[in-house]
């Protein structure tokens, strides 16, 4: 249905699923893909949150969400998924996550919001973005200190 771009049929199918099937992280990933293509930000954020909670220590679904958002050009959703990855592990991720790369990508997306010429792309206050950037740098610094790097 997604390949055919039949978003309405995909939503109908999702609505007919049992609650258990609806809350499966893989199902939520598929609904995330549909929601960002249909512009349903609230559903996309809800799907990210459920996928995040259900994926315990495996970040692959959140990474897939980041990649899909980038594929369709949705920087806000890519940034939301990256932030969830960082928050989930509180700057102390498992060895499968390369924290410097994760921080770099997140910082670049936040910085692009500051650099954006179009006010429609920036829905955050520049001071809020600067605060978020500061927290990312502080978290990276604390990780470096704690890991002995």
CNS distance restraints for C-alpha pairs under 8 A (distance, minus, plus):
assign (resid   1 and name CA) (resid   5 and name CA) 6.00 0.50 0.50
assign (resid   1 and name CA) (resid   6 and name CA) 5.11 0.50 0.50
assign (resid   1 and name CA) (resid   7 and name CA) 6.90 0.50 0.50
assign (resid   1 and name CA) (resid   9 and name CA) 6.95 0.50 0.50
assign (resid   1 and name CA) (resid  10 and name CA) 5.95 0.50 0.50
assign (resid   2 and name CA) (resid   6 and name CA) 5.97 0.50 0.50
assign (resid   2 and name CA) (resid   7 and name CA) 6.52 0.50 0.50
assign (resid   2 and name CA) (resid  10 and name CA) 7.14 0.50 0.50
assign (resid   2 and name CA) (resid  34 and name CA) 7.00 0.50 0.50
assign (resid   6 and name CA) (resid  10 and name CA) 6.42 0.50 0.50
assign (resid   7 and name CA) (resid  11 and name CA) 6.17 0.50 0.50
assign (resid   7 and name CA) (resid  34 and name CA) 6.33 0.50 0.50
assign (resid   7 and name CA) (resid  38 and name CA) 7.31 0.50 0.50
assign (resid   8 and name CA) (resid  12 and name CA) 6.25 0.50 0.50
assign (resid   9 and name CA) (resid  13 and name CA) 6.17 0.50 0.50
assign (resid  10 and name CA) (resid  14 and name CA) 6.17 0.50 0.50
assign (resid  10 and name CA) (resid  34 and name CA) 7.73 0.50 0.50
assign (resid  11 and name CA) (resid  15 and name CA) 6.14 0.50 0.50
assign (resid  11 and name CA) (resid  31 and name CA) 7.77 0.50 0.50
assign (resid  12 and name CA) (resid  16 and name CA) 6.40 0.50 0.50
assign (resid  13 and name CA) (resid  17 and name CA) 6.71 0.50 0.50
assign (resid  14 and name CA) (resid  22 and name CA) 6.82 0.50 0.50
assign (resid  14 and name CA) (resid  31 and name CA) 7.72 0.50 0.50
assign (resid  17 and name CA) (resid  21 and name CA) 5.97 0.50 0.50
assign (resid  17 and name CA) (resid  22 and name CA) 5.93 0.50 0.50
assign (resid  18 and name CA) (resid  22 and name CA) 6.09 0.50 0.50
assign (resid  19 and name CA) (resid  23 and name CA) 6.17 0.50 0.50
assign (resid  20 and name CA) (resid  24 and name CA) 6.41 0.50 0.50
assign (resid  21 and name CA) (resid  27 and name CA) 6.91 0.50 0.50
assign (resid  22 and name CA) (resid  27 and name CA) 6.06 0.50 0.50
assign (resid  22 and name CA) (resid  28 and name CA) 6.78 0.50 0.50
assign (resid  23 and name CA) (resid  27 and name CA) 6.81 0.50 0.50
assign (resid  23 and name CA) (resid  28 and name CA) 6.40 0.50 0.50
assign (resid  23 and name CA) (resid  50 and name CA) 6.72 0.50 0.50
assign (resid  23 and name CA) (resid  51 and name CA) 7.92 0.50 0.50
assign (resid  24 and name CA) (resid  28 and name CA) 6.25 0.50 0.50
assign (resid  24 and name CA) (resid  51 and name CA) 7.48 0.50 0.50
assign (resid  24 and name CA) (resid  54 and name CA) 7.15 0.50 0.50
assign (resid  25 and name CA) (resid  29 and name CA) 6.09 0.50 0.50
assign (resid  25 and name CA) (resid  50 and name CA) 6.61 0.50 0.50
assign (resid  25 and name CA) (resid  51 and name CA) 4.36 0.50 0.50
assign (resid  25 and name CA) (resid  52 and name CA) 7.69 0.50 0.50
assign (resid  25 and name CA) (resid  54 and name CA) 5.68 0.50 0.50
assign (resid  25 and name CA) (resid  55 and name CA) 6.57 0.50 0.50
assign (resid  25 and name CA) (resid  61 and name CA) 7.42 0.50 0.50
assign (resid  26 and name CA) (resid  30 and name CA) 6.46 0.50 0.50
assign (resid  26 and name CA) (resid  51 and name CA) 7.40 0.50 0.50
assign (resid  26 and name CA) (resid  61 and name CA) 7.40 0.50 0.50
assign (resid  27 and name CA) (resid  31 and name CA) 6.31 0.50 0.50
assign (resid  28 and name CA) (resid  32 and name CA) 5.91 0.50 0.50
assign (resid  28 and name CA) (resid  47 and name CA) 5.06 0.50 0.50
assign (resid  28 and name CA) (resid  48 and name CA) 7.40 0.50 0.50
assign (resid  28 and name CA) (resid  50 and name CA) 6.99 0.50 0.50
assign (resid  28 and name CA) (resid  51 and name CA) 6.05 0.50 0.50
assign (resid  29 and name CA) (resid  33 and name CA) 6.34 0.50 0.50
assign (resid  29 and name CA) (resid  47 and name CA) 6.69 0.50 0.50
assign (resid  29 and name CA) (resid  48 and name CA) 7.46 0.50 0.50
assign (resid  29 and name CA) (resid  51 and name CA) 6.73 0.50 0.50
assign (resid  29 and name CA) (resid  61 and name CA) 6.88 0.50 0.50
assign (resid  29 and name CA) (resid  65 and name CA) 6.90 0.50 0.50
assign (resid  30 and name CA) (resid  34 and name CA) 6.40 0.50 0.50
assign (resid  31 and name CA) (resid  35 and name CA) 5.90 0.50 0.50
assign (resid  31 and name CA) (resid  43 and name CA) 7.95 0.50 0.50
assign (resid  31 and name CA) (resid  44 and name CA) 7.40 0.50 0.50
assign (resid  31 and name CA) (resid  47 and name CA) 6.80 0.50 0.50
assign (resid  32 and name CA) (resid  36 and name CA) 6.20 0.50 0.50
assign (resid  32 and name CA) (resid  43 and name CA) 7.15 0.50 0.50
assign (resid  32 and name CA) (resid  44 and name CA) 4.83 0.50 0.50
assign (resid  32 and name CA) (resid  45 and name CA) 7.88 0.50 0.50
assign (resid  32 and name CA) (resid  47 and name CA) 5.52 0.50 0.50
assign (resid  32 and name CA) (resid  48 and name CA) 6.93 0.50 0.50
assign (resid  32 and name CA) (resid  65 and name CA) 7.44 0.50 0.50
assign (resid  33 and name CA) (resid  37 and name CA) 6.38 0.50 0.50
assign (resid  33 and name CA) (resid  44 and name CA) 7.78 0.50 0.50
assign (resid  33 and name CA) (resid  65 and name CA) 7.63 0.50 0.50
assign (resid  33 and name CA) (resid  68 and name CA) 6.93 0.50 0.50
assign (resid  33 and name CA) (resid  69 and name CA) 7.85 0.50 0.50
assign (resid  34 and name CA) (resid  38 and name CA) 6.20 0.50 0.50
assign (resid  35 and name CA) (resid  39 and name CA) 5.90 0.50 0.50
assign (resid  35 and name CA) (resid  40 and name CA) 4.88 0.50 0.50
assign (resid  35 and name CA) (resid  41 and name CA) 6.80 0.50 0.50
assign (resid  35 and name CA) (resid  43 and name CA) 6.09 0.50 0.50
assign (resid  35 and name CA) (resid  44 and name CA) 5.30 0.50 0.50
assign (resid  36 and name CA) (resid  40 and name CA) 6.02 0.50 0.50
assign (resid  36 and name CA) (resid  41 and name CA) 6.58 0.50 0.50
assign (resid  36 and name CA) (resid  44 and name CA) 6.09 0.50 0.50
assign (resid  36 and name CA) (resid  69 and name CA) 7.35 0.50 0.50
assign (resid  36 and name CA) (resid  74 and name CA) 7.58 0.50 0.50
assign (resid  36 and name CA) (resid  77 and name CA) 7.83 0.50 0.50
assign (resid  37 and name CA) (resid  72 and name CA) 7.51 0.50 0.50
assign (resid  40 and name CA) (resid  44 and name CA) 6.26 0.50 0.50
assign (resid  41 and name CA) (resid  45 and name CA) 6.12 0.50 0.50
assign (resid  42 and name CA) (resid  46 and name CA) 6.14 0.50 0.50
assign (resid  43 and name CA) (resid  47 and name CA) 6.01 0.50 0.50
assign (resid  44 and name CA) (resid  48 and name CA) 6.19 0.50 0.50
assign (resid  44 and name CA) (resid  77 and name CA) 7.73 0.50 0.50
assign (resid  45 and name CA) (resid  49 and name CA) 6.24 0.50 0.50
assign (resid  45 and name CA) (resid  77 and name CA) 7.73 0.50 0.50
assign (resid  45 and name CA) (resid  80 and name CA) 7.76 0.50 0.50
assign (resid  46 and name CA) (resid  50 and name CA) 6.26 0.50 0.50
assign (resid  47 and name CA) (resid  51 and name CA) 5.96 0.50 0.50
assign (resid  48 and name CA) (resid  52 and name CA) 5.94 0.50 0.50
assign (resid  48 and name CA) (resid  62 and name CA) 7.33 0.50 0.50
assign (resid  48 and name CA) (resid  65 and name CA) 7.70 0.50 0.50
assign (resid  48 and name CA) (resid  81 and name CA) 6.69 0.50 0.50
assign (resid  49 and name CA) (resid  53 and name CA) 6.21 0.50 0.50
assign (resid  49 and name CA) (resid  84 and name CA) 7.91 0.50 0.50
assign (resid  50 and name CA) (resid  54 and name CA) 6.03 0.50 0.50
assign (resid  51 and name CA) (resid  55 and name CA) 5.93 0.50 0.50
assign (resid  51 and name CA) (resid  61 and name CA) 6.91 0.50 0.50
assign (resid  51 and name CA) (resid  62 and name CA) 7.13 0.50 0.50
assign (resid  52 and name CA) (resid  56 and name CA) 7.29 0.50 0.50
assign (resid  52 and name CA) (resid  59 and name CA) 7.99 0.50 0.50
assign (resid  52 and name CA) (resid  61 and name CA) 7.84 0.50 0.50
assign (resid  52 and name CA) (resid  62 and name CA) 6.67 0.50 0.50
assign (resid  52 and name CA) (resid  84 and name CA) 7.12 0.50 0.50
assign (resid  52 and name CA) (resid  85 and name CA) 7.92 0.50 0.50
assign (resid  52 and name CA) (resid  88 and name CA) 7.93 0.50 0.50
assign (resid  55 and name CA) (resid  59 and name CA) 6.69 0.50 0.50
assign (resid  55 and name CA) (resid  61 and name CA) 7.17 0.50 0.50
assign (resid  57 and name CA) (resid  94 and name CA) 7.87 0.50 0.50
assign (resid  59 and name CA) (resid  63 and name CA) 6.14 0.50 0.50
assign (resid  59 and name CA) (resid  85 and name CA) 7.19 0.50 0.50
assign (resid  59 and name CA) (resid  97 and name CA) 7.96 0.50 0.50
assign (resid  60 and name CA) (resid  64 and name CA) 6.06 0.50 0.50
assign (resid  61 and name CA) (resid  65 and name CA) 6.22 0.50 0.50
assign (resid  62 and name CA) (resid  66 and name CA) 6.31 0.50 0.50
assign (resid  62 and name CA) (resid  81 and name CA) 5.97 0.50 0.50
assign (resid  62 and name CA) (resid  82 and name CA) 7.59 0.50 0.50
assign (resid  62 and name CA) (resid  84 and name CA) 7.96 0.50 0.50
assign (resid  62 and name CA) (resid  85 and name CA) 7.01 0.50 0.50
assign (resid  63 and name CA) (resid  67 and name CA) 6.26 0.50 0.50
assign (resid  63 and name CA) (resid  81 and name CA) 7.52 0.50 0.50
assign (resid  63 and name CA) (resid  82 and name CA) 7.77 0.50 0.50
assign (resid  64 and name CA) (resid  68 and name CA) 6.03 0.50 0.50
assign (resid  65 and name CA) (resid  69 and name CA) 6.08 0.50 0.50
assign (resid  65 and name CA) (resid  78 and name CA) 6.95 0.50 0.50
assign (resid  65 and name CA) (resid  81 and name CA) 6.51 0.50 0.50
assign (resid  66 and name CA) (resid  70 and name CA) 6.22 0.50 0.50
assign (resid  66 and name CA) (resid  77 and name CA) 7.21 0.50 0.50
assign (resid  66 and name CA) (resid  78 and name CA) 4.43 0.50 0.50
assign (resid  66 and name CA) (resid  79 and name CA) 7.44 0.50 0.50
assign (resid  66 and name CA) (resid  81 and name CA) 5.75 0.50 0.50
assign (resid  66 and name CA) (resid  82 and name CA) 6.71 0.50 0.50
assign (resid  67 and name CA) (resid  71 and name CA) 6.08 0.50 0.50
assign (resid  67 and name CA) (resid  78 and name CA) 7.24 0.50 0.50
assign (resid  68 and name CA) (resid  72 and name CA) 6.46 0.50 0.50
assign (resid  68 and name CA) (resid  78 and name CA) 7.90 0.50 0.50
assign (resid  69 and name CA) (resid  73 and name CA) 6.03 0.50 0.50
assign (resid  69 and name CA) (resid  74 and name CA) 4.93 0.50 0.50
assign (resid  69 and name CA) (resid  75 and name CA) 6.64 0.50 0.50
assign (resid  69 and name CA) (resid  77 and name CA) 5.87 0.50 0.50
assign (resid  69 and name CA) (resid  78 and name CA) 5.12 0.50 0.50
assign (resid  70 and name CA) (resid  74 and name CA) 5.75 0.50 0.50
assign (resid  70 and name CA) (resid  75 and name CA) 6.30 0.50 0.50
assign (resid  70 and name CA) (resid  78 and name CA) 6.15 0.50 0.50
assign (resid  74 and name CA) (resid  78 and name CA) 6.40 0.50 0.50
assign (resid  75 and name CA) (resid  79 and name CA) 5.99 0.50 0.50
assign (resid  75 and name CA) (resid 109 and name CA) 6.82 0.50 0.50
assign (resid  76 and name CA) (resid  80 and name CA) 6.17 0.50 0.50
assign (resid  77 and name CA) (resid  81 and name CA) 6.23 0.50 0.50
assign (resid  78 and name CA) (resid  82 and name CA) 6.25 0.50 0.50
assign (resid  79 and name CA) (resid  83 and name CA) 6.08 0.50 0.50
assign (resid  79 and name CA) (resid 106 and name CA) 6.27 0.50 0.50
assign (resid  79 and name CA) (resid 109 and name CA) 6.44 0.50 0.50
assign (resid  79 and name CA) (resid 110 and name CA) 7.50 0.50 0.50
assign (resid  80 and name CA) (resid  84 and name CA) 6.33 0.50 0.50
assign (resid  81 and name CA) (resid  85 and name CA) 6.41 0.50 0.50
assign (resid  82 and name CA) (resid  86 and name CA) 6.41 0.50 0.50
assign (resid  82 and name CA) (resid 102 and name CA) 7.23 0.50 0.50
assign (resid  82 and name CA) (resid 106 and name CA) 6.20 0.50 0.50
assign (resid  83 and name CA) (resid  87 and name CA) 6.03 0.50 0.50
assign (resid  83 and name CA) (resid 106 and name CA) 7.28 0.50 0.50
assign (resid  84 and name CA) (resid  88 and name CA) 5.82 0.50 0.50
assign (resid  85 and name CA) (resid  89 and name CA) 6.61 0.50 0.50
assign (resid  86 and name CA) (resid  90 and name CA) 5.76 0.50 0.50
assign (resid  86 and name CA) (resid  91 and name CA) 5.90 0.50 0.50
assign (resid  86 and name CA) (resid  93 and name CA) 7.80 0.50 0.50
assign (resid  86 and name CA) (resid 102 and name CA) 7.83 0.50 0.50
assign (resid  87 and name CA) (resid  91 and name CA) 7.26 0.50 0.50
assign (resid  89 and name CA) (resid  93 and name CA) 4.88 0.50 0.50
assign (resid  89 and name CA) (resid  94 and name CA) 7.81 0.50 0.50
assign (resid  90 and name CA) (resid 139 and name CA) 7.96 0.50 0.50
assign (resid  91 and name CA) (resid  99 and name CA) 7.31 0.50 0.50
assign (resid  91 and name CA) (resid 139 and name CA) 5.83 0.50 0.50
assign (resid  91 and name CA) (resid 140 and name CA) 6.81 0.50 0.50
assign (resid  91 and name CA) (resid 142 and name CA) 7.98 0.50 0.50
assign (resid  91 and name CA) (resid 143 and name CA) 6.17 0.50 0.50
assign (resid  92 and name CA) (resid  99 and name CA) 7.98 0.50 0.50
assign (resid  92 and name CA) (resid 143 and name CA) 6.59 0.50 0.50
assign (resid  93 and name CA) (resid  97 and name CA) 5.99 0.50 0.50
assign (resid  93 and name CA) (resid  98 and name CA) 7.91 0.50 0.50
assign (resid  93 and name CA) (resid  99 and name CA) 6.93 0.50 0.50
assign (resid  97 and name CA) (resid 102 and name CA) 7.69 0.50 0.50
assign (resid  98 and name CA) (resid 102 and name CA) 6.35 0.50 0.50
assign (resid  99 and name CA) (resid 103 and name CA) 6.00 0.50 0.50
assign (resid  99 and name CA) (resid 140 and name CA) 7.84 0.50 0.50
assign (resid 100 and name CA) (resid 104 and name CA) 6.03 0.50 0.50
assign (resid 100 and name CA) (resid 140 and name CA) 7.44 0.50 0.50
assign (resid 101 and name CA) (resid 105 and name CA) 6.18 0.50 0.50
assign (resid 102 and name CA) (resid 106 and name CA) 6.23 0.50 0.50
assign (resid 103 and name CA) (resid 107 and name CA) 5.95 0.50 0.50
assign (resid 103 and name CA) (resid 136 and name CA) 6.78 0.50 0.50
assign (resid 103 and name CA) (resid 140 and name CA) 7.33 0.50 0.50
assign (resid 104 and name CA) (resid 108 and name CA) 6.05 0.50 0.50
assign (resid 105 and name CA) (resid 109 and name CA) 6.30 0.50 0.50
assign (resid 106 and name CA) (resid 110 and name CA) 6.24 0.50 0.50
assign (resid 107 and name CA) (resid 111 and name CA) 5.89 0.50 0.50
assign (resid 107 and name CA) (resid 133 and name CA) 6.39 0.50 0.50
assign (resid 107 and name CA) (resid 136 and name CA) 7.36 0.50 0.50
assign (resid 108 and name CA) (resid 112 and name CA) 6.02 0.50 0.50
assign (resid 109 and name CA) (resid 113 and name CA) 6.57 0.50 0.50
assign (resid 110 and name CA) (resid 114 and name CA) 6.79 0.50 0.50
assign (resid 110 and name CA) (resid 129 and name CA) 6.56 0.50 0.50
assign (resid 110 and name CA) (resid 133 and name CA) 7.13 0.50 0.50
assign (resid 111 and name CA) (resid 115 and name CA) 6.26 0.50 0.50
assign (resid 111 and name CA) (resid 129 and name CA) 7.93 0.50 0.50
assign (resid 112 and name CA) (resid 116 and name CA) 5.85 0.50 0.50
assign (resid 113 and name CA) (resid 121 and name CA) 6.93 0.50 0.50
assign (resid 113 and name CA) (resid 122 and name CA) 5.66 0.50 0.50
assign (resid 113 and name CA) (resid 129 and name CA) 7.96 0.50 0.50
assign (resid 114 and name CA) (resid 122 and name CA) 7.42 0.50 0.50
assign (resid 114 and name CA) (resid 126 and name CA) 6.39 0.50 0.50
assign (resid 114 and name CA) (resid 129 and name CA) 7.37 0.50 0.50
assign (resid 116 and name CA) (resid 121 and name CA) 6.84 0.50 0.50
assign (resid 116 and name CA) (resid 122 and name CA) 7.06 0.50 0.50
assign (resid 118 and name CA) (resid 122 and name CA) 7.14 0.50 0.50
assign (resid 119 and name CA) (resid 123 and name CA) 7.51 0.50 0.50
assign (resid 124 and name CA) (resid 128 and name CA) 6.41 0.50 0.50
assign (resid 124 and name CA) (resid 129 and name CA) 6.60 0.50 0.50
assign (resid 125 and name CA) (resid 129 and name CA) 6.41 0.50 0.50
assign (resid 126 and name CA) (resid 130 and name CA) 6.10 0.50 0.50
assign (resid 127 and name CA) (resid 131 and name CA) 6.16 0.50 0.50
assign (resid 128 and name CA) (resid 132 and name CA) 6.24 0.50 0.50
assign (resid 129 and name CA) (resid 133 and name CA) 6.15 0.50 0.50
assign (resid 130 and name CA) (resid 134 and name CA) 6.16 0.50 0.50
assign (resid 131 and name CA) (resid 135 and name CA) 6.28 0.50 0.50
assign (resid 132 and name CA) (resid 136 and name CA) 6.31 0.50 0.50
assign (resid 133 and name CA) (resid 137 and name CA) 6.33 0.50 0.50
assign (resid 134 and name CA) (resid 138 and name CA) 6.09 0.50 0.50
assign (resid 135 and name CA) (resid 139 and name CA) 5.94 0.50 0.50
assign (resid 136 and name CA) (resid 140 and name CA) 6.13 0.50 0.50
assign (resid 137 and name CA) (resid 141 and name CA) 6.09 0.50 0.50
assign (resid 138 and name CA) (resid 142 and name CA) 6.12 0.50 0.50
assign (resid 139 and name CA) (resid 143 and name CA) 6.15 0.50 0.50
assign (resid 140 and name CA) (resid 144 and name CA) 6.22 0.50 0.50
assign (resid 141 and name CA) (resid 145 and name CA) 6.22 0.50 0.50
assign (resid 142 and name CA) (resid 146 and name CA) 5.98 0.50 0.50
assign (resid 143 and name CA) (resid 147 and name CA) 5.90 0.50 0.50
assign (resid 144 and name CA) (resid 148 and name CA) 6.06 0.50 0.50
assign (resid 144 and name CA) (resid 149 and name CA) 5.10 0.50 0.50
assign (resid 145 and name CA) (resid 149 and name CA) 6.40 0.50 0.50
